[in-house]
Amino acid sequence: MRFRIEITRRPTISDPEGATAARALRDLGYTGVQGAHVGRVIDLDVDEGTPLESVEEMCERLLANPVIEDYRIVEVE
């Protein structure tokens, strides 16, 4: 069983990597770039039948920083 966890910074937290990527893209001539946001994706393989609540607990305790990051969990077929 696999879960995909998408982690992004909260909207009120600065994203220096995203700002750098957006600036570099504009410098390369992509003038339509308004912004970029950098995040992480974790594919987590767990035992069949592992409850979503356990994966949420893993995110809260280790995988994401709940103070500055949001996460979304998707079960992958």
Phi and psi restraints in degrees (value plus and minus 20) as a CYANA .aco file:
   2 ARG   PHI    -149.3  -109.3
   2 ARG   PSI     116.9   156.9
   3 PHE   PHI    -137.7   -97.7
   3 PHE   PSI     119.8   159.8
   4 ARG   PHI    -125.7   -85.7
   4 ARG   PSI     108.0   148.0
   5 ILE   PHI    -134.1   -94.1
   5 ILE   PSI      99.7   139.7
   6 GLU   PHI    -125.0   -85.0
   6 GLU   PSI      99.6   139.6
   7 ILE   PHI    -134.2   -94.2
   7 ILE   PSI     108.0   148.0
   8 THR   PHI    -153.7  -113.7
   8 THR   PSI     138.1   178.1
   9 ARG   PHI     -92.8   -52.8
   9 ARG   PSI     128.4   168.4
  10 ARG   PHI     -85.0   -45.0
  10 ARG   PSI     130.3   170.3
  11 PRO   PHI     -77.4   -37.4
  11 PRO   PSI     -49.0    -9.0
  12 THR   PHI    -104.9   -64.9
  12 THR   PSI     -25.2    14.8
  13 ILE   PHI    -118.5   -78.5
  13 ILE   PSI     114.1   154.1
  14 SER   PHI     -83.4   -43.4
  14 SER   PSI     129.5   169.5
  15 ASP   PHI    -146.2  -106.2
  15 ASP   PSI      60.9   100.9
  16 PRO   PHI     -81.7   -41.7
  16 PRO   PSI     -54.2   -14.2
  17 GLU   PHI     -85.9   -45.9
  17 GLU   PSI     -62.1   -22.1
  18 GLY   PHI     -84.3   -44.3
  18 GLY   PSI     -61.9   -21.9
  19 ALA   PHI     -83.5   -43.5
  19 ALA   PSI     -60.4   -20.4
  20 THR   PHI     -85.2   -45.2
  20 THR   PSI     -63.1   -23.1
  21 ALA   PHI     -83.0   -43.0
  21 ALA   PSI     -64.0   -24.0
  22 ALA   PHI     -82.8   -42.8
  22 ALA   PSI     -64.1   -24.1
  23 ARG   PHI     -82.9   -42.9
  23 ARG   PSI     -63.0   -23.0
  24 ALA   PHI     -85.1   -45.1
  24 ALA   PSI     -59.6   -19.6
  25 LEU   PHI     -83.8   -43.8
  25 LEU   PSI     -61.5   -21.5
  26 ARG   PHI     -83.9   -43.9
  26 ARG   PSI     -59.5   -19.5
  27 ASP   PHI     -83.3   -43.3
  27 ASP   PSI     -48.7    -8.7
  28 LEU   PHI    -102.1   -62.1
  28 LEU   PSI     -18.5    21.5
  29 GLY   PHI      83.3   123.3
  29 GLY   PSI     -19.1    20.9
  30 TYR   PHI    -107.4   -67.4
  30 TYR   PSI      55.5    95.5
  31 THR   PHI     -88.8   -48.8
  31 THR   PSI     -36.7     3.3
  32 GLY   PHI    -101.0   -61.0
  32 GLY   PSI     -23.0    17.0
  33 VAL   PHI     -94.9   -54.9
  33 VAL   PSI      98.0   138.0
  34 GLN   PHI    -111.0   -71.0
  34 GLN   PSI     -48.9    -8.9
  35 GLY   PHI    -197.0  -157.0
  35 GLY   PSI     147.4   187.4
  36 ALA   PHI    -162.4  -122.4
  36 ALA   PSI     128.8   168.8
  37 HIS   PHI    -150.4  -110.4
  37 HIS   PSI     106.4   146.4
  38 VAL   PHI    -122.8   -82.8
  38 VAL   PSI     114.8   154.8
  39 GLY   PHI    -160.8  -120.8
  39 GLY   PSI    -186.9  -146.9
  40 ARG   PHI    -150.6  -110.6
  40 ARG   PSI     133.3   173.3
  41 VAL   PHI    -147.1  -107.1
  41 VAL   PSI     110.0   150.0
  42 ILE   PHI    -141.4  -101.4
  42 ILE   PSI     103.9   143.9
  43 ASP   PHI    -116.5   -76.5
  43 ASP   PSI      97.8   137.8
  44 LEU   PHI    -132.4   -92.4
  44 LEU   PSI      96.4   136.4
  45 ASP   PHI    -112.9   -72.9
  45 ASP   PSI     104.3   144.3
  46 VAL   PHI    -152.1  -112.1
  46 VAL   PSI     148.8   188.8
  47 ASP   PHI     -82.1   -42.1
  47 ASP   PSI     125.9   165.9
  48 GLU   PHI     -76.1   -36.1
  48 GLU   PSI     115.1   155.1
  49 GLY   PHI      69.0   109.0
  49 GLY   PSI     -19.1    20.9
  50 THR   PHI     -83.6   -43.6
  50 THR   PSI     105.9   145.9
  51 PRO   PHI     -92.7   -52.7
  51 PRO   PSI     129.7   169.7
  52 LEU   PHI     -76.4   -36.4
  52 LEU   PSI     -55.0   -15.0
  53 GLU   PHI     -79.5   -39.5
  53 GLU   PSI     -55.5   -15.5
  54 SER   PHI     -86.7   -46.7
  54 SER   PSI     -60.6   -20.6
  55 VAL   PHI     -86.7   -46.7
  55 VAL   PSI     -60.2   -20.2
  56 GLU   PHI     -80.4   -40.4
  56 GLU   PSI     -61.1   -21.1
  57 GLU   PHI     -82.9   -42.9
  57 GLU   PSI     -60.5   -20.5
  58 MET   PHI     -80.4   -40.4
  58 MET   PSI     -60.6   -20.6
  59 CYS   PHI     -84.9   -44.9
  59 CYS   PSI     -66.1   -26.1
  60 GLU   PHI     -85.0   -45.0
  60 GLU   PSI     -56.3   -16.3
  61 ARG   PHI    -108.4   -68.4
  61 ARG   PSI     -47.6    -7.6
  62 LEU   PHI    -162.8  -122.8
  62 LEU   PSI     -67.9   -27.9
  63 LEU   PHI     -94.3   -54.3
  63 LEU   PSI     -52.7   -12.7
  64 ALA   PHI    -144.7  -104.7
  64 ALA   PSI     136.2   176.2
  65 ASN   PHI    -118.7   -78.7
  65 ASN   PSI      80.6   120.6
  66 PRO   PHI     -85.4   -45.4
  66 PRO   PSI     -31.2     8.8
  67 VAL   PHI     -94.7   -54.7
  67 VAL   PSI     -59.0   -19.0
  68 ILE   PHI    -140.8  -100.8
  68 ILE   PSI     -25.1    14.9
  69 GLU   PHI    -146.2  -106.2
  69 GLU   PSI     128.9   168.9
  70 ASP   PHI    -127.5   -87.5
  70 ASP   PSI     136.2   176.2
  71 TYR   PHI    -160.5  -120.5
  71 TYR   PSI     136.0   176.0
  72 ARG   PHI    -152.6  -112.6
  72 ARG   PSI     112.8   152.8
  73 ILE   PHI    -130.5   -90.5
  73 ILE   PSI     109.9   149.9
  74 VAL   PHI    -148.9  -108.9
  74 VAL   PSI     110.3   150.3
  75 GLU   PHI     -98.2   -58.2
  75 GLU   PSI     108.1   148.1
  76 VAL   PHI    -120.3   -80.3
  76 VAL   PSI     114.2   154.2
